[in-house]
Amino acid sequence: MFESFKKLSIQGGCFDSVTELELFKKDPVSIIYGRNGSGKTTIAYSIGELTKAIDERNSDFIISSDTPISEDKKDCVFIFNEDFVREQVRVEKDGINTIVMLGEQVELDEKITKLKDDLLKLQDEYKKLAEEKDKYENASLSVSPSYYFNQIRDGLRSDGGWADIDRDLKGNVQKSRINDDVVNRLMSLEEPTEDFETLRERVITDLNLYQESENAQPIIWTKIEPKLPDSLVDVSELLAKPLDAPVLSDREQRLIKLLSTQSRYATEDAQRLLESDWDICPVCYRDLTNTDKNELVQILTHILNKEASEYKRLLQEALDIFIKIDTELPVFGGNLNDKELSSALIARTNINEILQIVRDRINQRNKNIYQGIEKPFSDDELKIYSDALAV
């Protein structure tokens, strides 16, 4: 390749215009000489540029040759100039112990120098971190976690603090011991939403209540489970159920009319007359003979037929089911369980109010069993019963 490398064209550096140089005319050696600044270094630099890829070359120069340098020969081109000396030769001056380094020694020395600089930076950083570490480990400084840990521990040990309360709860003489495990266990608890004063007041209140109840007797409370139906469907059907009235004679109708002014067939009055041994007529107040009594019994029995008697029995059973709940609530000292007791009282009041409504409807039908109640309970009353039962 070098046999055909003859011409070099340069523009840039010392050459303002395109300058063509002919090298290696006859021999494989070409010597170029001239005064300083005549362009010798530029020529050497241009040959070095030819070994680079086009996009890596200096854009301030335009360099070409009649024969390109092949890729396998580019590593064989060496430029000995000031850059080479600066990169490949280093002199470490130390009097008579001056050291001259060449080639790889220079590169290694640069690496050593860089590593020394890195080491100094790391040592400086280590020193700063060590100082910070000392601060964090110094429990007397406010930046140290130990400072706050000790503050918490001392607070737990203070008079009236956790150690005193725990001692009183356990009935001990000495304060409870506060070690690191106790502090860590307390600190692992979920942070409360209330402030310190609110929590402290609650603790003191609970502690006083506990101490008041220390010698108290156990509260015995028998809880009553009312056996109420899940809904009012069955009793609604019972109250709405039609019942055929007996066919009464004119005399029987007149008697019923005289006995009651409340309804067409006052079965309640009829039953009361039937069960009573009256000697005086309730209408005209004359003395009743046995014959009169037998006749009256026949009339009243006719009014209160077998179906009516059975129906009245069912109404009575319904009354027995929807009885008032009189469960007594337990009494606690020191306002203990106030919320729970208040909720239980409200629940008892609500259920008794709707039970009273149910009993009123049953009694209404009981006074006149032959007249059904079309819709015994409103939708609101049904919902009230369901809600009261669900508590």
C-alpha positions in Angstrom: 0.0 0.0 0.0 2.7 2.5 1.0 4.4 1.9 -2.4 1.4 3.5 -4.0 0.9 6.2 -1.4 2.5 9.2 -3.2 0.4 12.3 -2.9 -1.3 14.1 0.1 -3.7 17.0 -0.3 -4.2 19.3 2.7 -6.2 22.4 3.4 -6.2 23.8 7.0 -3.8 24.6 9.7 -0.7 26.2 8.1 -2.2 25.7 4.6 -4.8 28.3 3.8 -5.5 26.8 0.4 -5.4 23.3 -0.9 -1.8 22.2 -1.0 -0.7 19.0 -2.7 2.4 17.3 -1.4 4.2 14.5 -3.2 5.9 11.9 -0.9 7.9 8.8 -1.3 8.9 9.6 -4.9 11.7 7.0 -5.2 12.4 5.5 -1.8 10.1 4.3 1.0 11.5 7.1 3.1 10.6 10.7 2.8 12.2 13.5 4.8 10.5 16.8 5.1 12.3 19.7 6.7 11.6 23.4 7.2 11.6 26.2 9.7 9.2 26.3 12.6 5.7 27.1 11.6 6.2 25.9 8.0 3.7 23.1 8.3 5.7 20.0 9.3 3.4 19.2 12.3 0.3 19.8 10.1 1.6 17.2 7.6 2.1 14.6 10.3 -1.3 15.4 11.8 -2.9 15.0 8.4 -1.5 11.6 7.9 -2.8 10.6 11.3 -6.3 12.0 10.3 -6.3 9.6 7.3 -6.3 6.7 9.7 -9.6 7.8 11.2 -13.1 7.3 10.0 -14.5 10.2 7.9 -17.1 11.2 10.5 -14.3 11.2 13.2 -12.0 13.6 11.4 -11.4 17.2 12.3 -13.8 19.3 10.4 -11.4 22.2 10.2 -9.2 20.2 7.8 -9.8 18.9 4.3 -7.4 16.0 3.8 -7.2 13.4 1.0 -4.6 11.1 -0.6 -4.3 9.4 -3.9 -4.4 6.0 -2.2 -6.6 5.4 0.9 -5.0 3.7 3.9 -6.6 0.3 4.2 -8.1 -0.8 7.5 -5.5 -3.5 8.1 -2.7 -0.9 7.8 -4.2 1.9 9.9 -2.8 0.4 13.1 0.7 0.5 11.5 0.7 4.3 11.2 2.4 6.1 14.1 2.8 9.8 14.4 5.7 11.0 16.5 4.9 14.6 17.5 4.4 16.6 20.6 1.1 14.8 21.3 2.8 11.5 21.2 5.5 12.7 23.6 2.9 14.1 25.9 0.8 10.9 25.9 3.6 8.3 25.9 6.5 9.9 27.8 6.3 11.3 31.4 9.1 12.5 33.6 8.6 12.4 37.3 11.2 14.9 38.6 12.7 14.3 42.0 16.3 15.5 41.9 18.7 12.8 41.0 15.9 10.2 41.4 14.0 11.6 38.3 11.9 8.8 36.7 11.1 8.6 33.0 8.0 6.6 32.0 7.2 5.5 28.5 4.1 3.9 26.8 1.9 1.8 29.0 3.7 3.2 32.1 2.2 6.6 31.4 -1.3 5.1 31.0 -0.9 3.2 34.2 0.4 6.3 36.0 -2.6 8.2 34.9 -4.9 5.4 36.2 -3.0 5.4 39.5 -3.3 9.2 39.8 -7.1 9.0 39.1 -7.5 6.2 41.6 -5.6 8.3 44.2 -8.0 11.2 43.6 -11.0 8.9 43.9 -9.5 7.5 47.1 -9.2 11.0 48.6 -12.8 11.8 47.7 -14.0 8.5 49.3 -11.9 9.1 52.4 -13.4 12.6 52.7 -16.9 11.2 52.2 -16.2 8.4 54.7 -15.0 11.1 57.2 -18.2 13.0 56.8 -20.4 9.9 57.2 -18.4 8.9 60.3 -19.1 12.3 61.8 -22.8 12.0 61.0 -22.8 8.5 62.5 -21.2 9.8 65.7 -23.9 12.4 65.9 -26.7 9.9 65.4 -25.2 7.6 68.1 -24.8 10.4 70.6 -27.9 10.2 72.7 -27.3 13.7 74.0 -27.9 15.3 70.6 -31.4 16.0 69.3 -30.5 14.5 65.8 -30.0 11.1 67.4 -32.9 8.6 67.5 -31.5 7.5 70.9 -32.2 11.0 72.2 -36.0 10.6 71.5 -36.0 7.0 72.6 -34.7 8.0 76.0 -37.2 10.8 76.1 -40.0 8.3 75.6 -38.6 5.9 78.1 -38.1 8.7 80.7 -41.7 9.8 80.1 -43.0 6.3 80.8 -41.0 6.2 84.0 -42.1 9.6 85.2 -44.4 10.0 88.2 -48.0 9.3 87.2 -46.8 7.8 83.9 -47.1 4.4 82.4 -44.9 2.6 85.0 -47.1 3.9 87.8 -50.3 3.0 86.1 -49.1 -0.5 85.2 -48.0 -0.9 88.8 -51.4 0.1 90.2 -53.2 -2.2 87.7 -51.1 -5.2 88.8 -51.3 -4.3 92.5 -47.5 -4.1 92.9 -45.5 -1.9 95.2 -42.7 -0.9 92.9 -43.0 0.8 89.6 -43.1 -1.4 86.6 -39.8 -1.9 84.9 -39.4 0.1 81.6 -36.8 -1.6 79.4 -36.2 -1.4 75.6 -38.6 -4.2 74.9 -41.5 -2.4 76.6 -40.7 0.8 74.8 -40.5 -1.0 71.4 -43.7 -2.9 72.1 -45.6 0.4 72.9 -44.1 2.2 69.9 -45.3 -0.6 67.6 -48.9 0.0 68.5 -51.1 1.9 66.0 -50.9 5.6 66.4 -54.1 7.0 68.0 -56.1 9.8 66.4 -56.7 11.6 69.7 -54.2 14.1 71.3 -52.2 13.3 74.4 -54.4 15.1 76.8 -57.5 13.3 75.6 -55.9 9.9 75.9 -54.4 10.7 79.3 -57.8 11.8 80.6 -59.4 8.6 79.3 -56.7 6.5 80.9 -57.1 8.2 84.3 -60.9 7.8 84.1 -60.6 4.1 83.2 -58.1 3.6 86.0 -60.3 5.2 88.6 -63.2 3.0 87.4 -61.1 -0.1 87.6 -59.9 0.7 91.1 -63.5 1.4 92.2 -64.6 -1.9 90.9 -61.7 -3.8 92.3 -63.8 -5.2 95.3 -67.1 -5.1 93.5 -69.5 -8.0 93.3 -70.2 -9.7 90.0 -73.3 -8.5 88.1 -75.8 -11.3 87.5 -78.0 -10.5 84.6 -80.4 -13.0 83.0 -80.9 -12.0 79.4 -84.3 -12.8 78.1 -84.6 -13.8 74.5 -88.1 -12.9 73.3 -89.7 -15.5 71.0 -91.1 -13.1 68.4 -91.9 -14.0 64.8 -89.6 -12.7 62.1 -92.5 -10.7 60.6 -96.1 -9.6 61.1 -97.3 -11.6 58.1 -99.1 -14.3 60.1 -100.8 -12.0 62.5 -101.8 -9.7 59.6 -103.5 -12.6 57.9 -105.2 -13.6 61.2 -106.6 -10.0 61.7 -107.8 -9.7 58.1 -109.4 -13.2 58.0 -113.2 -12.9 57.4 -115.5 -14.7 59.8 -119.1 -15.5 58.9 -121.5 -13.9 61.4 -124.4 -16.1 62.6 -128.0 -15.5 61.3 -129.9 -13.9 64.2 -133.5 -13.7 64.8 -135.3 -10.4 65.4 -135.3 -11.0 69.1 -131.6 -11.9 69.1 -130.7 -8.8 67.2 -132.7 -6.6 69.5 -130.9 -8.1 72.5 -127.5 -7.5 70.9 -128.5 -4.0 70.1 -129.5 -3.3 73.7 -126.3 -4.9 75.0 -123.9 -2.9 73.0 -123.7 0.4 71.1 -120.1 -0.1 69.9 -120.6 -2.6 67.0 -123.0 -4.8 65.1 -122.2 -8.0 67.0 -120.6 -7.2 70.4 -119.1 -10.7 71.0 -117.1 -9.4 73.9 -120.3 -8.4 75.8 -122.0 -11.7 74.8 -119.2 -13.7 76.2 -119.2 -11.7 79.4 -123.0 -12.3 79.8 -122.6 -16.0 79.1 -119.9 -16.5 81.7 -121.8 -14.5 84.4 -124.5 -15.8 86.7 -126.8 -12.8 86.6 -130.0 -12.7 88.6 -131.1 -9.4 87.2 -131.7 -8.6 83.5 -129.1 -6.1 82.3 -131.7 -4.4 80.1 -134.8 -4.0 82.2 -133.4 -4.8 85.6 -136.2 -7.3 86.5 -135.5 -10.5 88.3 -134.5 -13.4 86.0 -136.0 -16.8 86.4 -134.2 -20.0 85.5 -136.2 -20.1 82.3 -135.0 -16.6 81.4 -131.5 -17.6 82.1 -131.6 -20.7 79.9 -133.2 -18.8 77.1 -130.5 -16.1 77.4 -127.7 -18.7 77.4 -129.2 -20.2 74.2 -129.2 -16.8 72.5 -125.7 -15.9 73.5 -124.4 -19.4 72.6 -125.9 -18.9 69.2 -124.1 -15.6 68.8 -120.8 -17.2 69.9 -120.7 -20.2 67.6 -117.9 -22.7 67.5 -115.9 -20.9 64.7 -116.0 -17.7 66.7 -114.7 -19.4 69.8 -111.8 -21.0 67.9 -111.0 -17.6 66.4 -111.0 -15.9 69.8 -108.6 -18.6 71.0 -106.2 -17.7 68.1 -106.4 -14.0 69.0 -105.5 -14.8 72.6 -102.5 -16.8 71.5 -101.4 -13.9 69.3 -101.7 -11.6 72.4 -99.5 -14.0 74.4 -96.8 -13.9 71.7 -96.6 -10.1 71.3 -96.3 -9.3 75.0 -94.4 -6.4 76.4 -90.7 -7.0 76.9 -89.8 -6.0 80.5 -86.1 -7.1 80.5 -84.3 -5.2 83.3 -81.0 -3.8 82.2 -77.9 -4.2 84.4 -76.6 -1.3 86.4 -72.9 -0.4 86.2 -70.9 2.0 88.3 -68.9 5.0 87.1 -70.8 5.4 83.9 -69.4 2.1 82.6 -71.0 0.9 79.4 -73.1 4.0 79.1 -73.2 3.8 75.3 -74.2 0.1 75.3 -76.9 0.6 78.0 -78.3 3.6 76.1 -78.5 1.6 72.9 -80.2 -1.3 74.7 -82.7 1.0 76.3 -83.6 2.6 73.0 -83.9 -0.8 71.4 -86.2 -2.0 74.2 -88.4 1.1 73.9 -88.7 0.8 70.1 -89.7 -2.9 70.2 -92.2 -2.3 72.9 -93.8 0.6 71.0 -94.4 -1.5 68.0 -95.6 -4.5 70.1 -98.2 -2.2 71.7 -99.4 -1.3 68.2 -99.7 -5.0 67.4 -101.7 -5.7 70.6 -104.0 -2.8 70.0 -104.8 -4.2 66.5 -105.5 -7.7 68.1 -107.8 -6.1 70.8 -109.6 -4.2 68.1 -110.4 -7.3 66.3 -111.2 -9.1 69.5 -114.0 -6.7 70.3 -115.6 -7.5 67.0 -114.4 -10.8 65.7 -116.9 -10.8 62.8 -115.4 -7.6 61.2 -112.0 -8.2 59.6 -109.3 -5.5 59.4 -108.6 -5.0 55.7 -104.9 -3.8 56.2 -104.0 -4.3 59.9 -100.5 -2.7 59.6 -99.1 0.1 57.4 -95.9 -0.3 55.5 -94.1 2.0 57.9 -95.3 -0.1 60.9 -94.1 -3.3 59.2 -90.7 -1.7 58.6 -90.5 -0.4 62.2 -91.2 -4.0 63.5 -88.5 -5.4 61.2 -85.9 -2.8 62.2 -86.7 -3.1 65.9 -86.3 -6.9 65.7 -83.0 -6.7 63.9 -81.2 -4.7 66.7 
